[in-house]
Amino acid sequence: MNRDDPEGAIAEAAKAYSNWGRWGADDALGTLNFLDAAKRREGAALVRRGVSFSLSQRFDMNGPQKGWRRRTNPVHTMLDTGTDAALGNQGFPHGIGGADDVIAMPLQCSTQWDGLGHIFDHGHAWNGRAAEKVVTSDGDLVTGIEHMAPYVAGRGVLLDVGRVVGEGGELPDGFAVTEEHLTATAEAHGVSVGRGDIVVVRTGQLARARRDGWGDYAGGPAPGLSFGTAGWLHRTEIAAIATDTWGFEVRPNEFENAFQPLHQVVIPNMGLLIGEMWDLEALAEDCAADGVHEFWLTAAPLPITGAVGSPVNPIAVK
């Protein structure tokens, strides 16, 4: 990997790991096509204890965003309150009252999925389509996140790289997680990774941010997947992957003068569904305690028509 030639490395990986045309010219699901009915049955059969874990951060003003790319933390506003009800201001009969609220937030300000219309490669969106014809001011006209809403449920696998490879359960910022790290972690957990799986990778960065303060969690240096994992992501035929970091891949990126090169390969060329800022702490503690790192996972995006990303509350059940 020539660190001075991101353009060449991206082009080579994009060609080698492209899934364009694999599921037909009209495809809007990408690697979610690997997650079929049999895989869902396999995932559902993993429920033994009935214990469940939310893998989402809370959506509130205490989040990590500081305005980069106009991303802000969620703003929650009450439209009707108990005070309104107690004062009789709501106009309802026979003493009934209620509360209502609204939230304003960027769709990718906290725990979320990157849709297939989120990243382009030299003006091309997923499946080789022209970016300007896919995503316009009206939204993603072809691969909007709403198409994925029924399908993101199946076998989940936790790869706790922070616990297996790191010190004190955490990887330092700038640590590039390689294919060898992923493979060694799977072996340490006694778990396989393959077609149709939803893989969640814990680095421990979120735990550190909660302990030390957000700092530059939303956009700054972070542990994450190495650009060299593109082959593993393609070869394993996983349906989706998520991490506890803002950007999924290692930051600073491994090339000079580059910005998110692994995104540029895996989203528009591979069609891979990517999740970011997932909270894997409680799940990881349980997996470490019982030695079971596979589970039923449901993580449907909100069916927001034309969106290129979506908040999500993933639920893992063991």
N, C-alpha and C positions, 0 to 999 in steps of 0.2 A: 504494500500500500504506500504509494508516493504521497507523502503529506503535503507536498507542494502542488499537487495536481488533483484537487477535488473534482473538477470538471470531468477529467478522464476516468477517475474511479467511479463516479456516479453513472457515467455513460456505460461503463463496462458492467457494473452490477445491474443496472436497469435492463440491459439486454439479456444478461444471464438469468435473471430471476423474474422476468416479465410473465404475467398471467393473462396478457391481452388476448382476447378471443377464446380463452379456455372454457368459458361458460356461455358463449354466444355473444353476438354483437350488442344485444340489448341488456346485458347484465347490469344489475344495480347493487349486487351483494358482495362481490369479490370473494374473499376467502371464507365468508360466512356460508358459502356453498358447501364447504367441507363439513359443516355441522348439520348432520341429517337426523332423521327420526331414530335410527339405531343408536347414534351418539347420545341423543337425549335420553333414551331408555337406559343407556349405560350410566349416564350421569345421575338419573333419578334413583337408580339402584344403589348409589353410594350413601344414601341417607340411612343412617343407623341409629343415631342417638336423638335426632330431631333438634339438635342445638343449632341456632342460626346466628349469623354475624352480618351486620351491615358493614360494607366496605367503603362507605361514603364519608367524607368530611361533612361537617355541618355547613349549611348555606346561610351565612350571616355576615355581619360587618367585621367580624374578627378573622376574616380570611386573609390569604397571603397577597392579594393583589395590591399594586401600587400605581396603577394607571398605565403601565406599559401596553402599547398597542390599543389604548383606550379601554383596557379591561379594568373593571372595578369590582369590588366585592358586592354581594347582593344587598339591595336596599329593600327592606320589608316595611310596609306601611299598612296600618289598620284603616279600613274604610268604615267599619261599625265596631263599637266596643261595648263592654258591659256597662260603662258609664252612660252611653247613649240609651241603653235599654232601661237602666235604673231611673233615668230622668224622663222616660217616656217620650223620647225624641224620634223614635223609629216609626211611629204610626201604625203599629200592628195591633190587632184586637186581642182580647181576653188575656192580656198580660204576657204574651210570648215576646221574647226578645232574641237577639242573635248577634253574632260577630262575623265580620267579613274582612278579608285582607287582600293585598296585592304585593307582588314582588317584581322588582326590576333588576335584571342581571345579564351580563354577557353569558352566552351559553357555555363558554369554556373557561369560566372563572374559578371553578373548583372541580370536584370529581366529575369526570366527563369522558365521552367518546369523541374521537376525531372521525368525522364522516369521510366518505370517499371524495367529496368535493372540497376538502379542506386544503389540500396541497396539490400543486401542479408541477410538471416537469417540462421545461422548455415550451410552455403554452399548451401542454397536453394534460388532460384529466384522465381519470381511471378509464381503462379499456381503449386508450388512444384517441379519445374524443377531444375536440377543440375546446379549450378551457372557456373561451368567450361564449360558446354556445351551450355550455353546461351550467355555469354559475353566472347569473346576471343580477341586476338590482332587484329582480323578483325572487331571487334565491337560487338554490340548486334545482334546476328544472328536470334533471335526469336521475341523479343519485342522491336525492334528498334523504336525510336520516330517517324519514318516516318509513322508507322501504325496509329498513332493518328491524323495526320495532317488534315484529312477531317472532323473531328468530334467535335472539341472543339468550339462549338458555341451554345448558348442557353440562358436560363434565368440566369442572374447574380444577386446575393444578397450581399449587403454590410452589414457587421456587424461591426460597428464602436465602438468596445469595448473601445478604448482609450477615445472616447468622452463620452460614457455612464458611464463607470466605473472609468476612470482615473481622475487625477487632471490636469486641463488646457488642456484637450484633449489628454493626453499622459499617457501611463503606464510606470512605472520605469523598468529598467533592472532587470531581475530575477523574474518578475511578472508572475505567472502561471495562464493562462486563463483557467478556469474550464468550465465544461458543464453548470453550473449554470450561469456563466457570459455570455456565448453564448446565453442561453435561455432568460436571462433577457434583453440582448441587442436586440434580435429579437423582444421581446415584446415591448420594448421601441420604436422601429422603426415601430411597427405595421406591421411586415412582417413575413411570414412563411418561413421555410426552409424544403425542402423535396427532394424526389426522382428526380434525374437528374439535380439538381441545381449546379451552379458553385458559390461557396461561397468565398468571399474575406473578410479577417479579418484585420482591421486596428488597430494597437497598438499605432501608433504615433512615433515609434522609428526612422523612416526615417526622419520625420520632425525635430526631435531632432538632428540627425546626420547632417542634412543640416545646422542647426543653430549653432551647437557647434563644428562641424568637424567630420570627419569619425571615428576617434578613432579606436575601435575594432569592428565596425559595421559588418565587414565581418569575423565572427567567434568568437566574444567575447560574453560577457553577453548580454542578450536581453530578453524582454518580449516574451511570446509565448504560444502556447497551452500546457496545462498540459497533462501528460501521461494518466491521468484519462479521457480525452476526447475521447479515442479510442472507447468506447462504443457508444458515440453520433455520431461519424464519421461513424460508421458501421450502426447504427440503422436508421439514417436519409436517408441513401442511396443517398447521394450527389454524383455527378459525379466527382467533383474536389474541391480543396480548395487552396487558396493562401494567403500569408501574406506580410506585408511590411518589414519583417525582413529577415536576412540571413538564419536562420535555421528552420523556421516554428514553432518549439517547443521551450519551455522556456529553457534559458541557464543562469546560470549553470543548467544542468539537475537535476531532482528531486531525483536521486539516487546517492549514493556514488559510485565512480569509474564506471561511465557510460558515454556513448557517443551516443547521439541521439537515445534513446530507442524507442521513438514513431515512428520514421522513420522505425525502424526494424520491427515494427508491421504492420504499415499501407501500406507500399509499397510492400514488398514481400508477405505478407500474405493477406492483404485486397485488394490489387491492386488499391490503391487510387492514383490519379494524384495530385501532390503537386507542387505549385508555390511559389517562394520566391523572395524577393527584389522587389515586385511590388510597384509602386508609386500610392498611393490611395488618395493623398492630395486634388487634385482639385475635384475629384469625391465626396469625403467626404464632402467638403464644399458645393457642390451643393445639395447633399442629405440632409444635415442639413437645407439648406435654403428652399427646397420645400417639405421636409418630405417624399420623395419617395426614398426608398432604394432598389428597384428592377429595372432591366433594361435588355436590350439586350446586351449580351457580346460575342464577338468573340475573341478567343485567340489561334489561330492555331500555333503549333510549326513548325519550319522549317523542311521540310521532309528530314532531313540529314540521309542517310541510315546507320543504325547500331548505331546511337547515343543514349546515355543514358540520354541525357538532351538536351534542346534547348533554345536559346534566343527567346524571344517573345515580341511582341508589342500589348498587349491586348487593345481592343477598347470597351468602354462601351458607349451605346447610349440610351438616355432617351427621 
